Amino acid sequence: GINNRWFWAIGYSLFAVITEWLLNKGNVLIWEYPFWNRTIAGSILIFFFGYFHFYVGAILVTSLRTIKRQSIALGVIYGIPIILNVIAFGILGWNY
């Protein structure tokens, strides 16, 4: 059968996509791009890029055996965007 952690990553991702479908149908959540609007292709994108990779990351970090390794992983996860924002906004002068 499927590993328990992968089951939950898939299950939580499906739950989140279904929740987004229902919120969108009730006009509570408006998606930026029209191709997402409850289509199979849009749902697959939301599943993989919106949720699944987050849960896989959580699985990988919690699977590390020591607190030190978990802390390093979280440091990398948070550190990369911070460094990139410092470069983009601080050095290159980009803005939103």
C-alpha positions as CSV (number, residue, x, y, z in Angstrom):
1,G,0.0,0.0,0.0
2,I,0.8,3.6,0.1
3,N,3.1,5.1,2.8
4,N,1.1,6.8,5.6
5,R,2.8,10.2,5.1
6,W,2.2,10.2,1.3
7,F,-1.4,9.3,1.9
8,W,-1.9,12.3,4.1
9,A,0.0,14.6,1.7
10,I,-2.3,13.5,-1.1
11,G,-5.4,13.6,1.1
12,Y,-4.8,17.1,2.6
13,S,-4.0,18.4,-0.9
14,L,-7.2,17.0,-2.3
15,F,-9.2,18.4,0.6
16,A,-7.6,21.9,0.0
17,V,-8.5,21.8,-3.7
18,I,-12.0,20.7,-3.0
19,T,-12.3,23.5,-0.5
20,E,-11.1,26.0,-3.1
21,W,-13.6,24.6,-5.5
22,L,-16.5,25.2,-3.1
23,L,-15.3,28.6,-2.1
24,N,-14.9,29.6,-5.7
25,K,-18.4,28.2,-6.5
26,G,-19.8,30.3,-3.7
27,N,-18.0,33.4,-5.0
28,V,-16.0,33.7,-1.8
29,L,-12.7,32.9,-3.5
30,I,-11.9,34.5,-6.9
31,W,-9.0,33.0,-8.7
32,E,-6.6,35.2,-10.5
33,Y,-6.5,33.3,-13.8
34,P,-9.8,32.1,-15.4
35,F,-8.3,28.7,-16.5
36,W,-8.2,27.7,-12.9
37,N,-12.0,27.9,-12.5
38,R,-12.9,24.4,-11.5
39,T,-11.3,22.8,-14.5
40,I,-9.4,19.5,-14.4
41,A,-6.2,21.2,-15.7
42,G,-6.5,24.1,-13.2
43,S,-7.2,21.7,-10.4
44,I,-4.1,19.6,-11.1
45,L,-2.0,22.8,-11.1
46,I,-3.5,23.9,-7.8
47,F,-3.0,20.4,-6.4
48,F,0.7,20.2,-7.3
49,F,1.9,23.8,-7.1
50,G,-0.5,25.1,-4.5
51,Y,-0.6,22.3,-1.9
52,F,1.2,19.1,-2.6
53,H,4.7,20.4,-2.6
54,F,4.1,22.1,0.7
55,Y,3.0,18.9,2.3
56,V,5.9,17.0,0.7
57,G,8.2,19.6,2.2
58,A,6.6,19.1,5.6
59,I,7.0,15.4,5.3
60,L,10.7,15.7,4.4
61,V,11.5,18.1,7.2
62,T,9.6,16.1,9.8
63,S,11.3,12.9,8.5
64,L,14.7,14.2,9.4
65,R,16.1,12.3,12.4
66,T,17.5,15.1,14.5
67,I,16.3,18.6,15.6
68,K,19.6,20.0,14.2
69,R,18.8,18.7,10.7
70,Q,15.2,19.9,10.9
71,S,16.5,23.3,12.0
72,I,19.0,23.4,9.1
73,A,16.2,22.4,6.6
74,L,13.9,25.2,8.0
75,G,16.8,27.7,7.9
76,V,17.3,26.9,4.2
77,I,13.6,27.0,3.4
78,Y,13.3,30.5,5.0
79,G,16.8,31.7,4.2
80,I,16.6,31.4,0.4
81,P,13.6,33.7,0.0
82,I,15.1,36.2,2.4
83,I,18.4,36.3,0.5
84,L,16.5,36.5,-2.8
85,N,14.4,39.4,-1.5
86,V,17.5,41.2,-0.2
87,I,19.1,40.9,-3.7
88,A,15.9,41.8,-5.7
89,F,14.7,44.7,-3.6
90,G,17.8,45.9,-1.8
91,I,20.4,45.5,-4.5
92,L,18.5,45.5,-7.8
93,G,15.9,48.0,-6.7
94,W,12.9,45.9,-7.9
95,N,9.5,46.4,-6.4
96,Y,6.1,44.9,-6.6
